Amino acid sequence: MALDRDHVLRSAAALLTRKSTATMDEVAKAAGISRATLHRHFAGRDALVRALEALGIAECEAALETARLDEGPAGEAVHRLVRAIEPAAGLLAFLYTENQLFEGEEQNQGWARIDERLTATFRRGQEAGEFRIDLTPAWLTEALFGLLASGAWAVSEGRLAAKDFTYMIVELLLGGARRTGA
């Protein structure tokens, strides 16, 4: 029987989202495979995390496409993006805490592509007069990632209803970013 890599990665993501310190034994158990089978496909935790990173980047890029960031007002595009990325928010929350993914020369260029698209959306919103200009587009991008991670953790801990995820993030981010009358 062939290993369903997607199932293993999604099982690992679900577990690590709830328990970031889970062992490879726990990951194997969550995926319904032996530790030996897990190690044949992922030499260790770092290899597993790198595979999860690739999945996270793919999920983000798919959400960016679904959100149609270049259409309509930038605020509406951000709202569509948060809604589209919600299913992957737990995985992103886990990846957000994995510092080795964002340091050094081995950083996956997928994150830079994602950042560029988000930053361009916030810049477009500033140029259209939707968003404050005293907050840099790069900072708004970082704030969005932070809110997505915080929202995912709050949902997983039961402090936020899943149905409120998009509303809470969009309202907080855009409520602070919107340009008000002078």
C-alpha positions as CSV (number, residue, x, y, z in Angstrom):
1,M,0.0,0.0,0.0
2,A,1.4,3.4,-1.0
3,L,1.8,6.1,1.5
4,D,-0.7,8.9,1.2
5,R,1.8,11.8,1.6
6,D,-0.9,14.4,1.7
7,H,-2.8,12.5,4.5
8,V,0.5,12.3,6.5
9,L,1.2,16.0,6.1
10,R,-2.3,17.1,6.9
11,S,-2.4,14.7,10.0
12,A,1.0,16.1,11.1
13,A,-0.2,19.7,10.5
14,A,-3.4,19.1,12.6
15,L,-1.4,17.6,15.5
16,L,1.4,20.2,15.4
17,T,-1.1,23.0,15.3
18,R,-2.5,21.8,18.6
19,K,0.8,20.5,20.1
20,S,3.9,22.1,18.4
21,T,6.2,19.9,20.6
22,A,4.7,16.6,19.4
23,T,7.3,13.9,18.8
24,M,7.8,12.0,15.6
25,D,6.2,9.0,17.3
26,E,3.1,11.1,18.0
27,V,3.0,12.4,14.4
28,A,3.2,8.8,13.1
29,K,0.4,7.7,15.4
30,A,-1.8,10.7,14.3
31,A,-1.2,9.7,10.7
32,G,-1.9,6.1,11.3
33,I,1.5,4.8,10.3
34,S,4.5,3.4,12.0
35,R,7.4,5.6,13.1
36,A,9.7,3.7,10.7
37,T,7.4,4.5,7.8
38,L,7.3,8.1,8.8
39,H,11.1,8.2,8.9
40,R,11.4,6.6,5.5
41,H,9.6,9.5,4.0
42,F,10.8,12.3,6.4
43,A,14.3,11.7,7.8
44,G,13.5,13.8,10.9
45,R,11.5,16.6,12.3
46,D,13.3,19.2,10.1
47,A,12.5,17.3,6.9
48,L,8.8,17.1,8.1
49,V,8.7,20.8,8.9
50,R,10.2,21.6,5.5
51,A,7.5,19.5,3.8
52,L,4.8,21.2,5.9
53,E,6.3,24.6,4.9
54,A,5.9,23.6,1.2
55,L,2.3,22.7,1.9
56,G,1.7,26.0,3.8
57,I,3.2,28.0,0.9
58,A,1.0,26.1,-1.6
59,E,-2.1,26.7,0.6
60,C,-1.3,30.4,0.8
61,E,-0.7,30.8,-2.9
62,A,-4.0,29.0,-3.6
63,A,-5.8,31.4,-1.2
64,L,-4.1,34.4,-2.9
65,E,-5.5,33.2,-6.2
66,T,-9.0,32.5,-4.8
67,A,-9.0,36.0,-3.2
68,R,-8.4,37.8,-6.5
69,L,-6.3,40.4,-4.8
70,D,-6.2,42.7,-7.8
71,E,-10.0,43.0,-8.1
72,G,-12.1,45.6,-6.4
73,P,-11.1,47.7,-3.3
74,A,-8.1,46.4,-1.4
75,G,-10.1,46.1,1.8
76,E,-12.5,43.7,0.1
77,A,-9.5,41.8,-1.3
78,V,-8.1,41.4,2.2
79,H,-11.5,40.2,3.5
80,R,-11.6,37.6,0.7
81,L,-8.1,36.5,1.5
82,V,-8.7,35.9,5.2
83,R,-11.8,33.9,4.3
84,A,-9.9,31.8,1.7
85,I,-6.9,31.2,3.9
86,E,-8.9,30.2,7.0
87,P,-8.7,26.4,6.4
88,A,-4.9,26.7,6.4
89,A,-4.6,29.1,9.4
90,G,-3.7,26.4,11.9
91,L,-0.9,25.2,9.7
92,L,0.3,28.7,9.2
93,A,0.2,29.3,13.0
94,F,2.5,26.3,13.5
95,L,4.8,27.5,10.7
96,Y,4.9,31.0,12.1
97,T,6.6,29.6,15.3
98,E,9.2,27.7,13.4
99,N,12.0,30.3,13.3
100,Q,14.4,28.2,11.3
101,L,12.0,28.7,8.3
102,F,12.6,32.4,8.3
103,E,16.3,32.7,9.0
104,G,19.4,32.4,6.9
105,E,20.0,31.7,3.2
106,E,17.8,28.6,3.1
107,Q,14.6,30.6,3.4
108,N,12.0,29.4,1.0
109,Q,11.4,32.0,-1.7
110,G,7.7,31.2,-1.6
111,W,7.3,33.3,1.5
112,A,8.9,36.3,-0.3
113,R,6.4,35.8,-3.2
114,I,3.5,35.8,-0.8
115,D,4.8,38.8,1.1
116,E,5.2,40.7,-2.2
117,R,1.6,40.1,-3.2
118,L,0.2,41.1,0.2
119,T,2.4,44.1,0.4
120,A,1.3,45.2,-3.1
121,T,-2.3,44.8,-2.0
122,F,-1.8,47.0,1.1
123,R,0.1,49.6,-1.0
124,R,-2.7,49.6,-3.6
125,G,-5.1,50.3,-0.7
126,Q,-2.9,53.2,0.5
127,E,-2.7,54.7,-3.0
128,A,-6.5,54.5,-3.4
129,G,-6.9,56.3,0.0
130,E,-8.4,53.2,1.7
131,F,-5.6,52.6,4.2
132,R,-3.5,54.8,6.4
133,I,-0.1,55.8,4.9
134,D,1.7,56.0,8.3
135,L,1.6,52.2,8.5
136,T,3.9,50.6,6.0
137,P,2.6,47.9,3.7
138,A,5.2,45.5,5.0
139,W,4.0,46.1,8.6
140,L,0.4,45.5,7.5
141,T,1.5,42.2,5.9
142,E,3.3,41.2,9.2
143,A,0.2,42.2,11.2
144,L,-2.0,40.1,9.0
145,F,0.2,37.0,9.5
146,G,0.2,37.6,13.2
147,L,-3.6,37.9,13.4
148,L,-4.0,34.8,11.3
149,A,-1.8,32.8,13.7
150,S,-3.5,34.3,16.8
151,G,-6.9,33.6,15.4
152,A,-6.0,30.0,14.6
153,W,-4.7,29.5,18.1
154,A,-7.8,31.1,19.7
155,V,-10.1,28.9,17.6
156,S,-8.1,25.7,18.5
157,E,-8.2,26.7,22.2
158,G,-11.9,27.4,22.1
159,R,-11.5,31.1,22.9
160,L,-12.9,32.1,19.5
161,A,-15.7,30.5,17.6
162,A,-14.6,29.3,14.2
163,K,-17.5,31.1,12.6
164,D,-16.0,34.4,13.9
165,F,-12.5,33.9,12.6
166,T,-12.7,36.0,9.4
167,Y,-14.8,38.7,11.0
168,M,-12.6,39.2,14.0
169,I,-9.3,39.3,12.0
170,V,-10.7,41.6,9.2
171,E,-12.3,44.0,11.6
172,L,-9.3,44.3,13.8
173,L,-6.8,44.7,11.0
174,L,-8.8,46.9,8.7
175,G,-10.3,48.8,11.6
176,G,-6.8,49.9,12.5
177,A,-5.6,50.3,8.9
178,R,-8.5,52.3,7.5
179,R,-7.8,55.9,6.7
180,T,-10.3,58.2,8.4
181,G,-11.4,61.7,7.4
182,A,-8.9,64.4,8.2
